[in-house]
Amino acid sequence: MSVPIHGNYHGYYLKRPSVNDPRLGLLPDDTFKSKTVLDIGCNEGWVTCEIGQSWGAHKVIGVDIDDTLIRAAWKKRQLVWSLQKPQKHSTGAFEGDEGGNMIKVDHDSDTTTTTTIQDQADYFPVSLQHSFGPLPIPPSQIRGKHVFPHNVSFRTADWTKESIVEDTDGYDVVIAFSISKWIHVNGGDEGLRAFFQRIHSVLKPGGVFILEPQEWDTYKKVRRLNESLKSNILNLKLRPSDFESILGSLGFGPARHLGPTGEGGKCSDNHCKFLTLDHFFLGFCRMVDLYVKLR
Ligand SMILES: C[S@@+](CC[C@H](N)C(=O)[O-])C[C@H]1O[C@@H](n2cnc3c(N)ncnc32)[C@H](O)[C@@H]1O
């Protein structure tokens, strides 16, 4: 297998706890509601699918440099769909509202109750799809274009260099979870600045950028991957602690530090008050920061 010089790990989510991704749980509840979202470096699409299925997004695009991961992401989308609770209910039907929530409409008793689709994810055991294969996805004309799974799609692209078709209309929310280090070590300080600049340019006014930067001490491990990255790292002047001022100079407001997820890992800057087994074994405990595009 080739060296994952872009952080393009296969089986990433076996390591990272992510059925209900704790990073999404840190965000304000309405972050994705009726929004168009870009998830950069989506890997196998777990976070992308969760946003599309459980957070009421209008449309979510996951982009990744690694085509094998994108193919796995499309499969994940079908798996998530296959495990979802069926839409029909004995006492009423589930219908999608504009925000992607499912409204349970009981026509007999004339009552309408709202239940989020989050309650209905992971309804069937995974073994069912292993034995019988995935469920077919009904056409978007029947199910709705902005309801999961039709509101989720994936693209292969090196997003630092190539545009994808959805960039043209812009996004309300852009997510960059655990990718800034990979952009930084491959593209250098200038590559990272250009990446932030591009995010700023594709966000609509008032749009939200959610960043989970890797700490500087984690860059050490990357040096072992190959000689070229090793020499790139020696030339880096910027540090993750500089990102907020770079983003500020581009037109973003101050960072809202939403907190580490507490799912484990070592925070070099003492954010982390959690000492769990994951802390030692998984090494994930990163700050999630939210920036609003002001100008
Ligand atoms: C460490 S993984 C993080 C996955 C996911 N964002 C998460 O945190 O759950 C980093 C991902 O970014 C992708 N990536 C790195 N550089 C990229 C680029 N220039 N364009 C698109 N994707 C990129 C990698 O292929 C990899 O899947």
The ligand as an SDF file (V2000), in Angstrom:
LIG
                    3D

 27 29  0  0  0  0  0  0  0  0999 V2000
   -6.6400   12.6020    8.4970 C   0  0  0  0  0  0  0  0  0  0  0  0
   -7.8790   12.4900    7.3020 S   0  0  0  0  0  0  0  0  0  0  0  0
   -9.2540   13.3180    8.0720 C   0  0  0  0  0  0  0  0  0  0  0  0
  -10.5820   12.7790    7.5980 C   0  0  0  0  0  0  0  0  0  0  0  0
  -11.8190   13.5300    8.0470 C   0  0  0  0  0  0  0  0  0  0  0  0
  -11.7930   14.9200    7.6590 N   0  0  0  0  0  0  0  0  0  0  0  0
  -12.0220   13.4390    9.5310 C   0  0  0  0  0  0  0  0  0  0  0  0
  -11.4150   14.1880   10.3000 O   0  0  0  0  0  0  0  0  0  0  0  0
  -12.8090   12.5790    9.9520 O   0  0  0  0  0  0  0  0  0  0  0  0
   -7.3660   13.7130    6.1250 C   0  0  0  0  0  0  0  0  0  0  0  0
   -8.0700   13.5580    4.7810 C   0  0  0  0  0  0  0  0  0  0  0  0
   -7.7790   14.6810    3.9540 O   0  0  0  0  0  0  0  0  0  0  0  0
   -7.5920   14.2360    2.6190 C   0  0  0  0  0  0  0  0  0  0  0  0
   -6.7960   15.2510    1.8830 N   0  0  0  0  0  0  0  0  0  0  0  0
   -5.5200   15.6280    2.1390 C   0  0  0  0  0  0  0  0  0  0  0  0
   -5.1230   16.5610    1.2690 N   0  0  0  0  0  0  0  0  0  0  0  0
   -6.1770   16.8130    0.4520 C   0  0  0  0  0  0  0  0  0  0  0  0
   -6.3960   17.7040   -0.6390 C   0  0  0  0  0  0  0  0  0  0  0  0
   -5.4340   18.5020   -1.0820 N   0  0  0  0  0  0  0  0  0  0  0  0
   -7.6100   17.7160   -1.2500 N   0  0  0  0  0  0  0  0  0  0  0  0
   -8.5900   16.8940   -0.8170 C   0  0  0  0  0  0  0  0  0  0  0  0
   -8.4460   16.0260    0.2090 N   0  0  0  0  0  0  0  0  0  0  0  0
   -7.2600   15.9850    0.8480 C   0  0  0  0  0  0  0  0  0  0  0  0
   -6.9030   12.8930    2.7960 C   0  0  0  0  0  0  0  0  0  0  0  0
   -6.9990   12.0690    1.6610 O   0  0  0  0  0  0  0  0  0  0  0  0
   -7.6080   12.3380    4.0230 C   0  0  0  0  0  0  0  0  0  0  0  0
   -8.7110   11.5370    3.6860 O   0  0  0  0  0  0  0  0  0  0  0  0
  1  2  1  0
  2  3  1  0
  2 10  1  0
  3  4  1  0
  4  5  1  0
  5  6  1  0
  5  7  1  0
  7  8  2  0
  7  9  1  0
 10 11  1  0
 11 12  1  0
 11 26  1  0
 12 13  1  0
 13 14  1  0
 13 24  1  0
 14 15  1  0
 14 23  1  0
 15 16  2  0
 16 17  1  0
 17 18  1  0
 17 23  2  0
 18 19  1  0
 18 20  2  0
 20 21  1  0
 21 22  2  0
 22 23  1  0
 24 25  1  0
 24 26  1  0
 26 27  1  0
M  CHG  2   2   1   9  -1
M  END
$$$$
